[in-house]
Amino acid sequence: MFTKQQTKELIEVLTYVGENLGPQIDKLAAEVVKSLKAGGKVILMGNGGSAGDAQHIAAEFVGRYKKERRSYPALALNTNTSSLTAIGNDYGYDYTFSRQIEGFAKAGDVIIGISTSGNSANVYKALELAKKMNCYTAAFLGKSGGTIKDIVDLPIIVKSNNTPRIQECHIFIGHTLCELVEKEL
């Protein structure tokens, strides 16, 4: 049965985001704008619900968020089941995203990993490689930020242990990012 508790929890976590993460979201938007203006792209990735968020945000960039404009190059690495299963089978699941980063990313691209725990090994390995390739790396994280917070240029950490509320805030952050980028381009 629905209770007001879920709404109360979301409001609390969104309030944290609004009071604490604005500068990080602005910084990421500036990096995305800079990359797109220079001919770069945005690459996103995640597992489970975070995969859905990565795909959703990529679609907002390629299609449109609020205004009619040119398509922005963005892709979610978790959408190609043939690549995911072939890489997982041949190299192991931890390499499902890093092999794609190797193939698709170039210096100056913005790579965004999404992980509610901050400890997803395949997201970690991909961000680690992207950084070595001179891409700008960011991550939407939850809880304490896990191991991923230490390897990215910009960790955006929703400090909550409640996975559904973290995911709801991640899509809010993604939508806000899309809005800020559209305003600048």
C-alpha positions in Angstrom: 0.0 0.0 0.0 1.2 3.5 -0.8 2.3 5.6 2.1 3.5 9.1 2.3 6.9 7.7 3.6 8.2 7.1 0.1 7.4 10.7 -0.9 9.0 12.0 2.3 12.2 10.0 1.6 12.4 11.3 -1.9 11.9 14.9 -0.8 14.7 14.5 1.8 17.2 13.1 -0.7 16.2 15.7 -3.4 16.7 18.4 -0.8 20.2 17.1 -0.2 20.8 17.2 -4.0 19.5 20.7 -4.3 21.5 22.0 -1.4 24.8 20.3 -2.1 25.3 19.1 -5.7 24.5 22.2 -7.8 28.2 23.1 -8.3 29.1 19.6 -9.5 26.1 19.5 -11.9 27.0 22.9 -13.3 30.7 21.7 -13.7 29.6 18.6 -15.6 27.3 20.6 -17.8 30.2 22.9 -18.7 32.4 20.0 -19.5 29.7 18.4 -21.8 29.2 21.8 -23.6 32.9 22.1 -24.0 33.2 18.6 -25.4 30.3 18.9 -27.8 31.5 22.3 -29.1 34.9 20.6 -29.9 33.3 17.7 -31.7 33.2 15.3 -28.8 30.5 13.1 -27.5 28.9 11.9 -24.3 29.2 8.2 -23.4 27.1 6.8 -20.5 27.0 3.4 -18.8 25.4 1.6 -15.9 23.9 -1.8 -14.7 20.3 -2.6 -14.0 18.3 0.5 -13.1 21.4 2.6 -13.8 21.6 1.1 -17.3 18.0 2.4 -17.8 19.1 5.8 -16.6 22.2 5.8 -18.9 20.0 4.9 -21.9 17.4 7.5 -20.9 19.9 10.4 -20.6 21.6 9.4 -23.9 18.2 9.5 -25.6 17.5 13.0 -24.3 20.8 14.2 -25.8 20.3 12.5 -29.2 16.6 13.3 -29.5 15.8 16.4 -27.5 15.1 17.3 -23.9 12.9 20.4 -24.0 13.7 22.4 -27.1 14.1 21.8 -30.8 17.8 21.7 -31.6 20.4 19.6 -33.4 21.1 16.1 -32.1 24.0 15.8 -29.7 26.2 12.7 -30.0 25.6 10.5 -27.0 25.4 6.8 -26.5 24.7 4.3 -23.7 27.1 1.4 -23.7 24.6 -1.0 -22.1 22.2 -1.1 -25.0 23.9 -3.4 -27.4 23.2 -6.9 -26.2 25.4 -8.5 -28.8 28.4 -6.5 -27.6 27.6 -7.0 -24.0 27.2 -10.8 -24.3 30.2 -11.3 -26.6 32.5 -9.2 -24.4 31.2 -10.8 -21.3 31.7 -14.3 -22.8 35.1 -13.6 -24.2 36.7 -11.3 -21.6 34.4 -11.4 -18.6 31.6 -9.2 -17.4 34.0 -6.7 -15.8 35.2 -5.7 -19.3 31.8 -5.1 -20.9 32.2 -1.4 -20.8 35.9 -0.9 -21.0 36.2 -2.8 -24.3 33.5 -0.4 -25.7 35.3 2.6 -24.3 38.4 1.4 -26.1 36.5 1.3 -29.4 34.3 4.3 -29.2 35.9 7.0 -26.9 38.4 9.6 -27.9 40.3 12.2 -26.0 37.9 15.1 -25.0 34.8 13.0 -24.8 32.8 13.0 -21.6 32.3 9.6 -20.0 29.6 9.2 -17.3 29.3 6.1 -15.2 26.2 5.5 -13.1 26.4 3.2 -10.0 24.2 3.4 -6.9 26.9 1.6 -4.9 29.9 3.2 -6.5 31.5 -0.2 -6.7 30.4 -1.6 -10.1 33.6 -3.3 -11.4 32.7 -2.9 -15.1 31.9 0.8 -14.7 35.1 1.3 -12.7 37.3 -0.4 -15.3 35.7 1.7 -18.1 36.1 5.0 -16.3 39.7 4.1 -15.4 40.5 3.4 -19.1 38.6 6.6 -20.2 40.7 8.7 -17.9 43.9 7.1 -19.4 42.6 8.0 -22.8 42.2 11.7 -21.8 38.5 11.7 -21.6 36.7 13.7 -18.9 35.2 11.3 -16.4 32.2 11.8 -14.2 30.0 9.5 -12.2 26.5 9.6 -10.7 27.0 7.6 -7.4 25.1 6.8 -4.3 25.9 5.8 -0.7 29.5 7.0 0.1 30.6 7.0 -3.6 32.4 3.6 -3.3 35.7 3.0 -5.2 34.6 4.9 -8.3 34.6 8.3 -6.5 38.4 8.1 -6.3 39.1 7.6 -10.0 36.8 10.1 -11.7 37.4 13.7 -12.4 34.0 14.5 -11.0 32.0 12.3 -8.6 28.4 13.4 -8.0 27.4 11.5 -4.9 23.8 11.2 -3.8 24.4 10.5 -0.1 21.7 8.0 0.7 21.7 4.2 1.3 18.2 3.9 -0.3 18.8 2.6 -3.8 15.4 3.6 -5.3 15.8 7.2 -3.9 19.3 7.3 -5.3 18.1 6.2 -8.7 15.3 8.8 -8.7 17.8 11.5 -7.9 20.2 10.2 -10.6 17.5 10.7 -13.3 16.7 14.1 -11.9 20.4 15.0 -12.1 20.5 13.7 -15.7 17.5 15.7 -16.7 19.0 18.8 -15.1 22.2 18.2 -17.0 20.3 17.9 -20.3 18.5 21.2 -19.5 21.7 23.1 -18.7 23.4 21.8 -21.9 20.5 22.7 -24.1 20.6 26.3 -22.7 24.2 26.7 -23.6 24.2 25.2 -27.1 
